[in-house]
Amino acid sequence: MNKHNTLPYKFLLFDLDDTLWNFKENSKAALADIFDQYNLKHYYPTFDDYFQRYEEHNQSLWRLYGTQQITKSFLHVERFLAPLRPFGILDTSLAGEMGTAYLNRCAEKTITMPHAIETLEYLRSQYELSIISNGFGEVQYTKLNRSGLSTYFSHVFLSETIGYHKPKPEFFDAVLHELGALKDDCLVIGDNYEVDIEGAMNSGMDQVYYMPYQQSFDKTMLSPSPTYIIHDLADLRVLLKC
C-alpha cells in the first residue's frame, strides 16, 4: 500500500494536452480547417494523407523542441513548411501564416478528455490543482478558458515562462518553489511517459501515468515503473479516495 493512502497529497500537477484538453481531436479538427482554408487538396488527395505527413514532422520537431535543440519560431514554421517542401513550396512566410492560423483555430476547440471536468470538480475541494505544460503560452490560456478548465486551477506553469522544459528537473524545481510545496506533497498526472512521468520521477515526485488509449497495460513493462497507471480520469477519484 502506498504511503500516501494515509498521508494525502496536497498538490495535483496536471499536464494539459491529451491529459485534460483533448489535443488529439482538437488539433486534427483545426488541421482539417487549415487543409480547407489553404486548398491543400491540390497537393494531397485527402486530408488523412496530409495529416499523416504533418504528424510525422510535428512529432519529430516537438521532440527536438522539448530538448531545446530548436526554437519555438522554427517549430512554428517548419511543421507547416515540411509537408509542402516536396512540392517545391519553400515559402516560409506562408508556412508561418498557416502556423498562426492553426494555433488560433486549435485554441478555439473545446473537446476535453473523457470525465475531465467532473473529475476536476470532485478534486478541487480537497487538493490544490495546477497545470504544468510545455505548450505555447499564447494558446494554452485560450484552451483553458474556452474549454471551461481554467476555473479549476490555482497556477498555470508553462515551460517558456519558467525557462526550462519538462522533463528537466529545473522545471519541476521552479514549480515546487512557486507553490511552496514539498516533493512528497505533490502528485504529477500526465500522458507522456518520458516528459511527465520520468520528469517527475527524476525530481522525486510520485506520478500517475494516464493511458487513455491502452486499456490493458502492466506497469511492470515500464522501467522504471510509474507510481500509478490509470486509463480513465475518473479513476483518480478511486486512487485518491474522494
Summary of the structure (lengths in Angstrom):
residues: 242
radius of gyration: 18.8
end to end distance: 16.9
largest distance: 62.2
contacts: 745
relative contact order: 0.15
helix: 53%
strand: 12%
